[in-house]
Amino acid sequence: MTYELKTRGSDRRFKIIDRGRLTALDDPEVKALASRYGKAEDLLREDWIPAIPGINVKGDFQKDYGSNPLGYVLREAEEIKKGNYPYLF
């Protein structure tokens, strides 16, 4: 997913999310600040990328996820707790 904002009264656009990645995490100033507390790459990396059927794991988006996203996420969380990650339902 990509999310972009347009500044009022101008044609200037800002990508907030670029193909699922929060763009602020790649900003040099954010990286510099993070490096004060450890290795910036480690501190700013994504710890968890949710599995979404039909998008980044096998399955049918509407049947397996779209009809009950919360149920799918809760099942995923239970599998993670059991140590079964990555997995496919």
PyMOL Python script that loads the backbone (N, CA, C, O; Angstrom):
from pymol import cmd

cmd.read_pdbstr("""\
ATOM      1  N   MET A   1       0.837  -1.157   0.000  1.00  0.00           N
ATOM      2  CA  MET A   1       0.000   0.000   0.000  1.00  0.00           C
ATOM      3  C   MET A   1       0.896   1.237   0.000  1.00  0.00           C
ATOM      4  O   MET A   1       1.960   1.256   0.618  1.00  0.00           O
ATOM      5  N   THR A   2       0.442   2.258  -0.701  1.00  0.00           N
ATOM      6  CA  THR A   2       1.124   3.542  -0.725  1.00  0.00           C
ATOM      7  C   THR A   2       0.123   4.611  -0.334  1.00  0.00           C
ATOM      8  O   THR A   2      -1.011   4.612  -0.813  1.00  0.00           O
ATOM      9  N   TYR A   3       0.538   5.520   0.534  1.00  0.00           N
ATOM     10  CA  TYR A   3      -0.327   6.606   1.002  1.00  0.00           C
ATOM     11  C   TYR A   3       0.423   7.911   0.809  1.00  0.00           C
ATOM     12  O   TYR A   3       1.540   8.082   1.297  1.00  0.00           O
ATOM     13  N   GLU A   4      -0.209   8.827   0.091  1.00  0.00           N
ATOM     14  CA  GLU A   4       0.437  10.076  -0.256  1.00  0.00           C
ATOM     15  C   GLU A   4      -0.475  11.234   0.112  1.00  0.00           C
ATOM     16  O   GLU A   4      -1.689  11.158  -0.077  1.00  0.00           O
ATOM     17  N   LEU A   5       0.104  12.304   0.638  1.00  0.00           N
ATOM     18  CA  LEU A   5      -0.657  13.510   0.976  1.00  0.00           C
ATOM     19  C   LEU A   5      -0.248  14.638   0.055  1.00  0.00           C
ATOM     20  O   LEU A   5       0.902  14.728  -0.373  1.00  0.00           O
ATOM     21  N   LYS A   6      -1.219  15.506  -0.245  1.00  0.00           N
ATOM     22  CA  LYS A   6      -0.952  16.678  -1.070  1.00  0.00           C
ATOM     23  C   LYS A   6      -1.137  17.917  -0.209  1.00  0.00           C
ATOM     24  O   LYS A   6      -2.131  18.050   0.504  1.00  0.00           O
ATOM     25  N   THR A   7      -0.165  18.825  -0.284  1.00  0.00           N
ATOM     26  CA  THR A   7      -0.233  20.069   0.470  1.00  0.00           C
ATOM     27  C   THR A   7      -1.281  20.978  -0.164  1.00  0.00           C
ATOM     28  O   THR A   7      -1.303  21.155  -1.382  1.00  0.00           O
ATOM     29  N   ARG A   8      -2.145  21.550   0.664  1.00  0.00           N
ATOM     30  CA  ARG A   8      -3.161  22.470   0.148  1.00  0.00           C
ATOM     31  C   ARG A   8      -2.516  23.651  -0.555  1.00  0.00           C
ATOM     32  O   ARG A   8      -1.494  24.176  -0.114  1.00  0.00           O
ATOM     33  N   GLY A   9      -3.127  24.055  -1.650  1.00  0.00           N
ATOM     34  CA  GLY A   9      -2.674  25.234  -2.362  1.00  0.00           C
ATOM     35  C   GLY A   9      -1.396  25.038  -3.152  1.00  0.00           C
ATOM     36  O   GLY A   9      -0.828  26.011  -3.649  1.00  0.00           O
ATOM     37  N   SER A  10      -0.930  23.814  -3.281  1.00  0.00           N
ATOM     38  CA  SER A  10       0.267  23.559  -4.089  1.00  0.00           C
ATOM     39  C   SER A  10       0.154  22.166  -4.698  1.00  0.00           C
ATOM     40  O   SER A  10      -0.772  21.407  -4.408  1.00  0.00           O
ATOM     41  N   ASP A  11       1.108  21.864  -5.533  1.00  0.00           N
ATOM     42  CA  ASP A  11       1.149  20.524  -6.128  1.00  0.00           C
ATOM     43  C   ASP A  11       2.138  19.616  -5.399  1.00  0.00           C
ATOM     44  O   ASP A  11       2.441  18.520  -5.873  1.00  0.00           O
ATOM     45  N   ARG A  12       2.640  20.064  -4.254  1.00  0.00           N
ATOM     46  CA  ARG A  12       3.635  19.284  -3.518  1.00  0.00           C
ATOM     47  C   ARG A  12       2.976  18.082  -2.835  1.00  0.00           C
ATOM     48  O   ARG A  12       1.946  18.219  -2.175  1.00  0.00           O
ATOM     49  N   ARG A  13       3.582  16.912  -3.002  1.00  0.00           N
ATOM     50  CA  ARG A  13       3.063  15.672  -2.431  1.00  0.00           C
ATOM     51  C   ARG A  13       4.113  15.037  -1.532  1.00  0.00           C
ATOM     52  O   ARG A  13       5.315  15.158  -1.767  1.00  0.00           O
ATOM     53  N   PHE A  14       3.632  14.357  -0.496  1.00  0.00           N
ATOM     54  CA  PHE A  14       4.503  13.656   0.443  1.00  0.00           C
ATOM     55  C   PHE A  14       4.022  12.225   0.572  1.00  0.00           C
ATOM     56  O   PHE A  14       2.851  11.981   0.862  1.00  0.00           O
ATOM     57  N   LYS A  15       4.919  11.283   0.357  1.00  0.00           N
ATOM     58  CA  LYS A  15       4.575   9.875   0.583  1.00  0.00           C
ATOM     59  C   LYS A  15       4.752   9.592   2.059  1.00  0.00           C
ATOM     60  O   LYS A  15       5.839   9.781   2.606  1.00  0.00           O
ATOM     61  N   ILE A  16       3.706   9.147   2.696  1.00  0.00           N
ATOM     62  CA  ILE A  16       3.745   8.765   4.100  1.00  0.00           C
ATOM     63  C   ILE A  16       4.110   7.285   4.201  1.00  0.00           C
ATOM     64  O   ILE A  16       4.927   6.883   5.030  1.00  0.00           O
ATOM     65  N   ILE A  17       3.487   6.488   3.338  1.00  0.00           N
ATOM     66  CA  ILE A  17       3.757   5.052   3.257  1.00  0.00           C
ATOM     67  C   ILE A  17       4.076   4.744   1.801  1.00  0.00           C
ATOM     68  O   ILE A  17       3.328   5.129   0.902  1.00  0.00           O
ATOM     69  N   ASP A  18       5.176   4.056   1.571  1.00  0.00           N
ATOM     70  CA  ASP A  18       5.574   3.694   0.213  1.00  0.00           C
ATOM     71  C   ASP A  18       5.702   2.181   0.120  1.00  0.00           C
ATOM     72  O   ASP A  18       6.631   1.590   0.671  1.00  0.00           O
ATOM     73  N   ARG A  19       4.766   1.567  -0.580  1.00  0.00           N
ATOM     74  CA  ARG A  19       4.698   0.106  -0.733  1.00  0.00           C
ATOM     75  C   ARG A  19       4.767  -0.601   0.610  1.00  0.00           C
ATOM     76  O   ARG A  19       5.483  -1.589   0.769  1.00  0.00           O
ATOM     77  N   GLY A  20       4.004  -0.076   1.586  1.00  0.00           N
ATOM     78  CA  GLY A  20       3.901  -0.694   2.894  1.00  0.00           C
ATOM     79  C   GLY A  20       4.949  -0.254   3.899  1.00  0.00           C
ATOM     80  O   GLY A  20       4.878  -0.646   5.064  1.00  0.00           O
ATOM     81  N   ARG A  21       5.903   0.533   3.491  1.00  0.00           N
ATOM     82  CA  ARG A  21       6.984   0.979   4.402  1.00  0.00           C
ATOM     83  C   ARG A  21       6.739   2.422   4.817  1.00  0.00           C
ATOM     84  O   ARG A  21       6.515   3.288   3.971  1.00  0.00           O
ATOM     85  N   LEU A  22       6.783   2.677   6.106  1.00  0.00           N
ATOM     86  CA  LEU A  22       6.653   4.025   6.640  1.00  0.00           C
ATOM     87  C   LEU A  22       7.886   4.815   6.218  1.00  0.00           C
ATOM     88  O   LEU A  22       8.999   4.495   6.634  1.00  0.00           O
ATOM     89  N   THR A  23       7.698   5.838   5.399  1.00  0.00           N
ATOM     90  CA  THR A  23       8.829   6.556   4.817  1.00  0.00           C
ATOM     91  C   THR A  23       9.673   7.290   5.849  1.00  0.00           C
ATOM     92  O   THR A  23      10.863   7.504   5.618  1.00  0.00           O
ATOM     93  N   ALA A  24       9.100   7.679   6.971  1.00  0.00           N
ATOM     94  CA  ALA A  24       9.861   8.374   8.013  1.00  0.00           C
ATOM     95  C   ALA A  24      11.026   7.522   8.515  1.00  0.00           C
ATOM     96  O   ALA A  24      12.032   8.064   8.974  1.00  0.00           O
ATOM     97  N   LEU A  25      10.905   6.208   8.435  1.00  0.00           N
ATOM     98  CA  LEU A  25      11.971   5.325   8.912  1.00  0.00           C
ATOM     99  C   LEU A  25      13.229   5.414   8.060  1.00  0.00           C
ATOM    100  O   LEU A  25      14.305   4.995   8.489  1.00  0.00           O
ATOM    101  N   ASP A  26      13.097   5.957   6.854  1.00  0.00           N
ATOM    102  CA  ASP A  26      14.237   6.085   5.953  1.00  0.00           C
ATOM    103  C   ASP A  26      14.803   7.504   5.918  1.00  0.00           C
ATOM    104  O   ASP A  26      15.778   7.762   5.211  1.00  0.00           O
ATOM    105  N   ASP A  27      14.211   8.415   6.664  1.00  0.00           N
ATOM    106  CA  ASP A  27      14.662   9.798   6.695  1.00  0.00           C
ATOM    107  C   ASP A  27      16.028   9.890   7.389  1.00  0.00           C
ATOM    108  O   ASP A  27      16.206   9.323   8.467  1.00  0.00           O
ATOM    109  N   PRO A  28      16.989  10.591   6.789  1.00  0.00           N
ATOM    110  CA  PRO A  28      18.326  10.693   7.393  1.00  0.00           C
ATOM    111  C   PRO A  28      18.315  11.260   8.815  1.00  0.00           C
ATOM    112  O   PRO A  28      19.102  10.822   9.654  1.00  0.00           O
ATOM    113  N   GLU A  29      17.438  12.222   9.097  1.00  0.00           N
ATOM    114  CA  GLU A  29      17.389  12.784  10.451  1.00  0.00           C
ATOM    115  C   GLU A  29      16.861  11.773  11.459  1.00  0.00           C
ATOM    116  O   GLU A  29      17.333  11.721  12.594  1.00  0.00           O
ATOM    117  N   VAL A  30      15.885  10.972  11.050  1.00  0.00           N
ATOM    118  CA  VAL A  30      15.349   9.932  11.930  1.00  0.00           C
ATOM    119  C   VAL A  30      16.425   8.879  12.187  1.00  0.00           C
ATOM    120  O   VAL A  30      16.591   8.420  13.317  1.00  0.00           O
ATOM    121  N   LYS A  31      17.155   8.498  11.137  1.00  0.00           N
ATOM    122  CA  LYS A  31      18.242   7.528  11.303  1.00  0.00           C
ATOM    123  C   LYS A  31      19.329   8.060  12.228  1.00  0.00           C
ATOM    124  O   LYS A  31      19.861   7.323  13.058  1.00  0.00           O
ATOM    125  N   ALA A  32      19.658   9.344  12.084  1.00  0.00           N
ATOM    126  CA  ALA A  32      20.686   9.951  12.940  1.00  0.00           C
ATOM    127  C   ALA A  32      20.242   9.936  14.403  1.00  0.00           C
ATOM    128  O   ALA A  32      21.035   9.629  15.293  1.00  0.00           O
ATOM    129  N   LEU A  33      18.994  10.262  14.642  1.00  0.00           N
ATOM    130  CA  LEU A  33      18.480  10.249  16.009  1.00  0.00           C
ATOM    131  C   LEU A  33      18.495   8.830  16.583  1.00  0.00           C
ATOM    132  O   LEU A  33      18.893   8.622  17.729  1.00  0.00           O
ATOM    133  N   ALA A  34      18.061   7.865  15.784  1.00  0.00           N
ATOM    134  CA  ALA A  34      18.035   6.471  16.245  1.00  0.00           C
ATOM    135  C   ALA A  34      19.442   5.969  16.554  1.00  0.00           C
ATOM    136  O   ALA A  34      19.629   5.167  17.470  1.00  0.00           O
ATOM    137  N   SER A  35      20.431   6.437  15.795  1.00  0.00           N
ATOM    138  CA  SER A  35      21.795   5.955  16.004  1.00  0.00           C
ATOM    139  C   SER A  35      22.362   6.370  17.366  1.00  0.00           C
ATOM    140  O   SER A  35      23.350   5.796  17.825  1.00  0.00           O
ATOM    141  N   ARG A  36      21.752   7.348  18.005  1.00  0.00           N
ATOM    142  CA  ARG A  36      22.174   7.727  19.358  1.00  0.00           C
ATOM    143  C   ARG A  36      21.882   6.617  20.369  1.00  0.00           C
ATOM    144  O   ARG A  36      22.505   6.554  21.429  1.00  0.00           O
ATOM    145  N   TYR A  37      20.930   5.742  20.033  1.00  0.00           N
ATOM    146  CA  TYR A  37      20.463   4.723  20.973  1.00  0.00           C
ATOM    147  C   TYR A  37      20.842   3.306  20.578  1.00  0.00           C
ATOM    148  O   TYR A  37      20.459   2.345  21.245  1.00  0.00           O
ATOM    149  N   GLY A  38      21.595   3.177  19.492  1.00  0.00           N
ATOM    150  CA  GLY A  38      22.004   1.869  19.022  1.00  0.00           C
ATOM    151  C   GLY A  38      22.166   1.887  17.520  1.00  0.00           C
ATOM    152  O   GLY A  38      22.273   2.948  16.905  1.00  0.00           O
ATOM    153  N   LYS A  39      22.183   0.709  16.939  1.00  0.00           N
ATOM    154  CA  LYS A  39      22.333   0.597  15.492  1.00  0.00           C
ATOM    155  C   LYS A  39      21.004   0.967  14.822  1.00  0.00           C
ATOM    156  O   LYS A  39      19.998   0.283  15.008  1.00  0.00           O
ATOM    157  N   ALA A  40      21.010   2.053  14.043  1.00  0.00           N
ATOM    158  CA  ALA A  40      19.775   2.580  13.454  1.00  0.00           C
ATOM    159  C   ALA A  40      19.028   1.523  12.638  1.00  0.00           C
ATOM    160  O   ALA A  40      17.802   1.443  12.704  1.00  0.00           O
ATOM    161  N   GLU A  41      19.761   0.712  11.869  1.00  0.00           N
ATOM    162  CA  GLU A  41      19.100  -0.315  11.039  1.00  0.00           C
ATOM    163  C   GLU A  41      18.313  -1.300  11.891  1.00  0.00           C
ATOM    164  O   GLU A  41      17.233  -1.743  11.501  1.00  0.00           O
ATOM    165  N   ASP A  42      18.857  -1.639  13.051  1.00  0.00           N
ATOM    166  CA  ASP A  42      18.173  -2.575  13.945  1.00  0.00           C
ATOM    167  C   ASP A  42      16.970  -1.914  14.620  1.00  0.00           C
ATOM    168  O   ASP A  42      15.899  -2.512  14.725  1.00  0.00           O
ATOM    169  N   LEU A  43      17.158  -0.691  15.069  1.00  0.00           N
ATOM    170  CA  LEU A  43      16.083  -0.003  15.781  1.00  0.00           C
ATOM    171  C   LEU A  43      14.905   0.345  14.881  1.00  0.00           C
ATOM    172  O   LEU A  43      13.765   0.384  15.345  1.00  0.00           O
ATOM    173  N   LEU A  44      15.163   0.599  13.602  1.00  0.00           N
ATOM    174  CA  LEU A  44      14.104   1.064  12.698  1.00  0.00           C
ATOM    175  C   LEU A  44      13.560  -0.019  11.774  1.00  0.00           C
ATOM    176  O   LEU A  44      12.700   0.256  10.936  1.00  0.00           O
ATOM    177  N   ARG A  45      14.051  -1.241  11.919  1.00  0.00           N
ATOM    178  CA  ARG A  45      13.536  -2.301  11.035  1.00  0.00           C
ATOM    179  C   ARG A  45      12.152  -2.754  11.504  1.00  0.00           C
ATOM    180  O   ARG A  45      11.772  -2.560  12.659  1.00  0.00           O
ATOM    181  N   GLU A  46      11.432  -3.344  10.602  1.00  0.00           N
ATOM    182  CA  GLU A  46      10.097  -3.836  10.927  1.00  0.00           C
ATOM    183  C   GLU A  46      10.229  -5.176  11.632  1.00  0.00           C
ATOM    184  O   GLU A  46      10.889  -6.086  11.130  1.00  0.00           O
ATOM    185  N   ASP A  47       9.606  -5.295  12.787  1.00  0.00           N
ATOM    186  CA  ASP A  47       9.668  -6.538  13.543  1.00  0.00           C
ATOM    187  C   ASP A  47       8.643  -7.558  13.060  1.00  0.00           C
ATOM    188  O   ASP A  47       8.864  -8.765  13.158  1.00  0.00           O
ATOM    189  N   TRP A  48       7.542  -7.073  12.547  1.00  0.00           N
ATOM    190  CA  TRP A  48       6.454  -7.964  12.158  1.00  0.00           C
ATOM    191  C   TRP A  48       5.757  -7.408  10.935  1.00  0.00           C
ATOM    192  O   TRP A  48       5.370  -6.240  10.906  1.00  0.00           O
ATOM    193  N   ILE A  49       5.599  -8.233   9.944  1.00  0.00           N
ATOM    194  CA  ILE A  49       4.829  -7.877   8.758  1.00  0.00           C
ATOM    195  C   ILE A  49       3.635  -8.806   8.757  1.00  0.00           C
ATOM    196  O   ILE A  49       3.799 -10.016   8.598  1.00  0.00           O
ATOM    197  N   PRO A  50       2.420  -8.267   8.934  1.00  0.00           N
ATOM    198  CA  PRO A  50       1.254  -9.139   9.027  1.00  0.00           C
ATOM    199  C   PRO A  50       1.028  -9.935   7.744  1.00  0.00           C
ATOM    200  O   PRO A  50       1.204  -9.429   6.636  1.00  0.00           O
ATOM    201  N   ALA A  51       0.640 -11.178   7.924  1.00  0.00           N
ATOM    202  CA  ALA A  51       0.319 -12.038   6.791  1.00  0.00           C
ATOM    203  C   ALA A  51      -1.090 -11.702   6.318  1.00  0.00           C
ATOM    204  O   ALA A  51      -2.034 -11.719   7.107  1.00  0.00           O
ATOM    205  N   ILE A  52      -1.230 -11.398   5.032  1.00  0.00           N
ATOM    206  CA  ILE A  52      -2.545 -11.101   4.466  1.00  0.00           C
ATOM    207  C   ILE A  52      -2.736 -12.002   3.254  1.00  0.00           C
ATOM    208  O   ILE A  52      -2.070 -11.827   2.234  1.00  0.00           O
ATOM    209  N   PRO A  53      -3.649 -12.970   3.367  1.00  0.00           N
ATOM    210  CA  PRO A  53      -3.878 -13.914   2.271  1.00  0.00           C
ATOM    211  C   PRO A  53      -4.168 -13.195   0.959  1.00  0.00           C
ATOM    212  O   PRO A  53      -4.907 -12.211   0.911  1.00  0.00           O
ATOM    213  N   GLY A  54      -3.570 -13.711  -0.089  1.00  0.00           N
ATOM    214  CA  GLY A  54      -3.769 -13.137  -1.415  1.00  0.00           C
ATOM    215  C   GLY A  54      -2.901 -11.919  -1.670  1.00  0.00           C
ATOM    216  O   GLY A  54      -2.834 -11.431  -2.798  1.00  0.00           O
ATOM    217  N   ILE A  55      -2.232 -11.421  -0.634  1.00  0.00           N
ATOM    218  CA  ILE A  55      -1.347 -10.272  -0.789  1.00  0.00           C
ATOM    219  C   ILE A  55       0.101 -10.711  -0.604  1.00  0.00           C
ATOM    220  O   ILE A  55       0.912 -10.573  -1.520  1.00  0.00           O
ATOM    221  N   ASN A  56       0.432 -11.236   0.572  1.00  0.00           N
ATOM    222  CA  ASN A  56       1.815 -11.657   0.798  1.00  0.00           C
ATOM    223  C   ASN A  56       1.948 -13.096   1.306  1.00  0.00           C
ATOM    224  O   ASN A  56       3.056 -13.550   1.593  1.00  0.00           O
ATOM    225  N   VAL A  57       0.836 -13.807   1.416  1.00  0.00           N
ATOM    226  CA  VAL A  57       0.852 -15.243   1.706  1.00  0.00           C
ATOM    227  C   VAL A  57      -0.218 -15.915   0.859  1.00  0.00           C
ATOM    228  O   VAL A  57      -1.101 -15.258   0.307  1.00  0.00           O
ATOM    229  N   LYS A  58      -0.122 -17.242   0.767  1.00  0.00           N
ATOM    230  CA  LYS A  58      -1.118 -17.998   0.001  1.00  0.00           C
ATOM    231  C   LYS A  58      -2.508 -17.784   0.575  1.00  0.00           C
ATOM    232  O   LYS A  58      -2.668 -17.540   1.772  1.00  0.00           O
ATOM    233  N   GLY A  59      -3.490 -17.874  -0.268  1.00  0.00           N
ATOM    234  CA  GLY A  59      -4.867 -17.789   0.180  1.00  0.00           C
ATOM    235  C   GLY A  59      -5.686 -16.814  -0.640  1.00  0.00           C
ATOM    236  O   GLY A  59      -5.186 -16.147  -1.546  1.00  0.00           O
ATOM    237  N   ASP A  60      -6.947 -16.755  -0.296  1.00  0.00           N
ATOM    238  CA  ASP A  60      -7.896 -15.870  -0.956  1.00  0.00           C
ATOM    239  C   ASP A  60      -8.206 -14.700  -0.030  1.00  0.00           C
ATOM    240  O   ASP A  60      -8.669 -14.905   1.092  1.00  0.00           O
ATOM    241  N   PHE A  61      -7.959 -13.494  -0.484  1.00  0.00           N
ATOM    242  CA  PHE A  61      -8.126 -12.317   0.377  1.00  0.00           C
ATOM    243  C   PHE A  61      -9.526 -12.259   0.965  1.00  0.00           C
ATOM    244  O   PHE A  61      -9.675 -12.169   2.183  1.00  0.00           O
ATOM    245  N   GLN A  62     -10.552 -12.308   0.128  1.00  0.00           N
ATOM    246  CA  GLN A  62     -11.914 -12.135   0.626  1.00  0.00           C
ATOM    247  C   GLN A  62     -12.357 -13.294   1.508  1.00  0.00           C
ATOM    248  O   GLN A  62     -12.923 -13.083   2.581  1.00  0.00           O
ATOM    249  N   LYS A  63     -12.099 -14.515   1.058  1.00  0.00           N
ATOM    250  CA  LYS A  63     -12.549 -15.686   1.810  1.00  0.00           C
ATOM    251  C   LYS A  63     -11.798 -15.864   3.127  1.00  0.00           C
ATOM    252  O   LYS A  63     -12.415 -16.116   4.162  1.00  0.00           O
ATOM    253  N   ASP A  64     -10.474 -15.735   3.096  1.00  0.00           N
ATOM    254  CA  ASP A  64      -9.654 -16.038   4.265  1.00  0.00           C
ATOM    255  C   ASP A  64      -9.428 -14.855   5.192  1.00  0.00           C
ATOM    256  O   ASP A  64      -9.150 -15.041   6.377  1.00  0.00           O
ATOM    257  N   TYR A  65      -9.543 -13.644   4.669  1.00  0.00           N
ATOM    258  CA  TYR A  65      -9.198 -12.470   5.471  1.00  0.00           C
ATOM    259  C   TYR A  65     -10.300 -11.408   5.463  1.00  0.00           C
ATOM    260  O   TYR A  65     -10.743 -10.963   6.521  1.00  0.00           O
ATOM    261  N   GLY A  66     -10.733 -11.010   4.287  1.00  0.00           N
ATOM    262  CA  GLY A  66     -11.653  -9.883   4.134  1.00  0.00           C
ATOM    263  C   GLY A  66     -12.965 -10.026   4.872  1.00  0.00           C
ATOM    264  O   GLY A  66     -13.527  -9.032   5.331  1.00  0.00           O
ATOM    265  N   SER A  67     -13.468 -11.247   4.995  1.00  0.00           N
ATOM    266  CA  SER A  67     -14.754 -11.443   5.674  1.00  0.00           C
ATOM    267  C   SER A  67     -14.630 -11.341   7.187  1.00  0.00           C
ATOM    268  O   SER A  67     -15.621 -11.064   7.863  1.00  0.00           O
ATOM    269  N   ASN A  68     -13.425 -11.560   7.740  1.00  0.00           N
ATOM    270  CA  ASN A  68     -13.217 -11.477   9.189  1.00  0.00           C
ATOM    271  C   ASN A  68     -11.741 -11.178   9.482  1.00  0.00           C
ATOM    272  O   ASN A  68     -11.020 -12.060   9.947  1.00  0.00           O
ATOM    273  N   PRO A  69     -11.283  -9.952   9.217  1.00  0.00           N
ATOM    274  CA  PRO A  69      -9.868  -9.648   9.429  1.00  0.00           C
ATOM    275  C   PRO A  69      -9.412  -9.817  10.871  1.00  0.00           C
ATOM    276  O   PRO A  69      -8.312 -10.315  11.111  1.00  0.00           O
ATOM    277  N   LEU A  70     -10.224  -9.419  11.821  1.00  0.00           N
ATOM    278  CA  LEU A  70      -9.830  -9.549  13.226  1.00  0.00           C
ATOM    279  C   LEU A  70      -9.619 -11.011  13.601  1.00  0.00           C
ATOM    280  O   LEU A  70      -8.648 -11.343  14.280  1.00  0.00           O
ATOM    281  N   GLY A  71     -10.514 -11.877  13.167  1.00  0.00           N
ATOM    282  CA  GLY A  71     -10.359 -13.303  13.443  1.00  0.00           C
ATOM    283  C   GLY A  71      -9.063 -13.848  12.879  1.00  0.00           C
ATOM    284  O   GLY A  71      -8.380 -14.639  13.529  1.00  0.00           O
ATOM    285  N   TYR A  72      -8.720 -13.423  11.664  1.00  0.00           N
ATOM    286  CA  TYR A  72      -7.482 -13.879  11.046  1.00  0.00           C
ATOM    287  C   TYR A  72      -6.267 -13.398  11.835  1.00  0.00           C
ATOM    288  O   TYR A  72      -5.344 -14.171  12.090  1.00  0.00           O
ATOM    289  N   VAL A  73      -6.265 -12.119  12.221  1.00  0.00           N
ATOM    290  CA  VAL A  73      -5.138 -11.554  12.967  1.00  0.00           C
ATOM    291  C   VAL A  73      -4.998 -12.229  14.332  1.00  0.00           C
ATOM    292  O   VAL A  73      -3.880 -12.486  14.780  1.00  0.00           O
ATOM    293  N   LEU A  74      -6.112 -12.515  14.992  1.00  0.00           N
ATOM    294  CA  LEU A  74      -6.046 -13.192  16.289  1.00  0.00           C
ATOM    295  C   LEU A  74      -5.490 -14.605  16.156  1.00  0.00           C
ATOM    296  O   LEU A  74      -4.711 -15.048  17.000  1.00  0.00           O
ATOM    297  N   ARG A  75      -5.887 -15.318  15.097  1.00  0.00           N
ATOM    298  CA  ARG A  75      -5.326 -16.658  14.852  1.00  0.00           C
ATOM    299  C   ARG A  75      -3.824 -16.554  14.570  1.00  0.00           C
ATOM    300  O   ARG A  75      -3.037 -17.378  15.037  1.00  0.00           O
ATOM    301  N   GLU A  76      -3.443 -15.540  13.809  1.00  0.00           N
ATOM    302  CA  GLU A  76      -2.027 -15.333  13.516  1.00  0.00           C
ATOM    303  C   GLU A  76      -1.252 -15.075  14.810  1.00  0.00           C
ATOM    304  O   GLU A  76      -0.168 -15.626  15.001  1.00  0.00           O
ATOM    305  N   ALA A  77      -1.797 -14.244  15.694  1.00  0.00           N
ATOM    306  CA  ALA A  77      -1.137 -13.940  16.970  1.00  0.00           C
ATOM    307  C   ALA A  77      -0.968 -15.204  17.805  1.00  0.00           C
ATOM    308  O   ALA A  77       0.076 -15.396  18.427  1.00  0.00           O
ATOM    309  N   GLU A  78      -1.971 -16.059  17.825  1.00  0.00           N
ATOM    310  CA  GLU A  78      -1.868 -17.317  18.583  1.00  0.00           C
ATOM    311  C   GLU A  78      -0.764 -18.202  18.018  1.00  0.00           C
ATOM    312  O   GLU A  78      -0.017 -18.822  18.775  1.00  0.00           O
ATOM    313  N   GLU A  79      -0.658 -18.265  16.696  1.00  0.00           N
ATOM    314  CA  GLU A  79       0.392 -19.072  16.075  1.00  0.00           C
ATOM    315  C   GLU A  79       1.773 -18.514  16.401  1.00  0.00           C
ATOM    316  O   GLU A  79       2.715 -19.271  16.638  1.00  0.00           O
ATOM    317  N   ILE A  80       1.889 -17.202  16.413  1.00  0.00           N
ATOM    318  CA  ILE A  80       3.165 -16.574  16.756  1.00  0.00           C
ATOM    319  C   ILE A  80       3.548 -16.922  18.194  1.00  0.00           C
ATOM    320  O   ILE A  80       4.706 -17.232  18.474  1.00  0.00           O
ATOM    321  N   LYS A  81       2.575 -16.872  19.103  1.00  0.00           N
ATOM    322  CA  LYS A  81       2.836 -17.223  20.507  1.00  0.00           C
ATOM    323  C   LYS A  81       3.337 -18.655  20.639  1.00  0.00           C
ATOM    324  O   LYS A  81       4.166 -18.949  21.500  1.00  0.00           O
ATOM    325  N   LYS A  82       2.835 -19.544  19.786  1.00  0.00           N
ATOM    326  CA  LYS A  82       3.252 -20.948  19.815  1.00  0.00           C
ATOM    327  C   LYS A  82       4.613 -21.159  19.151  1.00  0.00           C
ATOM    328  O   LYS A  82       5.180 -22.250  19.214  1.00  0.00           O
ATOM    329  N   GLY A  83       5.128 -20.114  18.520  1.00  0.00           N
ATOM    330  CA  GLY A  83       6.407 -20.233  17.825  1.00  0.00           C
ATOM    331  C   GLY A  83       6.273 -20.685  16.393  1.00  0.00           C
ATOM    332  O   GLY A  83       7.268 -21.043  15.762  1.00  0.00           O
ATOM    333  N   ASN A  84       5.060 -20.678  15.865  1.00  0.00           N
ATOM    334  CA  ASN A  84       4.812 -21.120  14.489  1.00  0.00           C
ATOM    335  C   ASN A  84       4.757 -19.930  13.534  1.00  0.00           C
ATOM    336  O   ASN A  84       3.708 -19.631  12.963  1.00  0.00           O
ATOM    337  N   TYR A  85       5.882 -19.261  13.368  1.00  0.00           N
ATOM    338  CA  TYR A  85       5.896 -18.141  12.447  1.00  0.00           C
ATOM    339  C   TYR A  85       7.186 -18.190  11.673  1.00  0.00           C
ATOM    340  O   TYR A  85       8.231 -18.352  12.303  1.00  0.00           O
ATOM    341  N   PRO A  86       7.208 -18.066  10.375  1.00  0.00           N
ATOM    342  CA  PRO A  86       6.053 -17.857   9.511  1.00  0.00           C
ATOM    343  C   PRO A  86       5.271 -19.146   9.324  1.00  0.00           C
ATOM    344  O   PRO A  86       5.798 -20.243   9.512  1.00  0.00           O
ATOM    345  N   TYR A  87       4.052 -19.003   8.965  1.00  0.00           N
ATOM    346  CA  TYR A  87       3.148 -20.124   8.814  1.00  0.00           C
ATOM    347  C   TYR A  87       2.100 -19.756   7.774  1.00  0.00           C
ATOM    348  O   TYR A  87       1.983 -18.603   7.362  1.00  0.00           O
ATOM    349  N   LEU A  88       1.373 -20.724   7.380  1.00  0.00           N
ATOM    350  CA  LEU A  88       0.211 -20.513   6.520  1.00  0.00           C
ATOM    351  C   LEU A  88      -0.938 -21.284   7.101  1.00  0.00           C
ATOM    352  O   LEU A  88      -0.790 -22.469   7.400  1.00  0.00           O
ATOM    353  N   PHE A  89      -2.083 -20.656   7.274  1.00  0.00           N
ATOM    354  CA  PHE A  89      -3.253 -21.369   7.796  1.00  0.00           C
ATOM    355  C   PHE A  89      -3.712 -22.394   6.798  1.00  0.00           C
ATOM    356  O   PHE A  89      -4.687 -23.104   7.046  1.00  0.00           O
TER     357      PHE A  89
END
""", "prot")
cmd.dss("prot")
cmd.show_as("cartoon", "prot")
cmd.util.cbc("prot")
cmd.orient("prot")
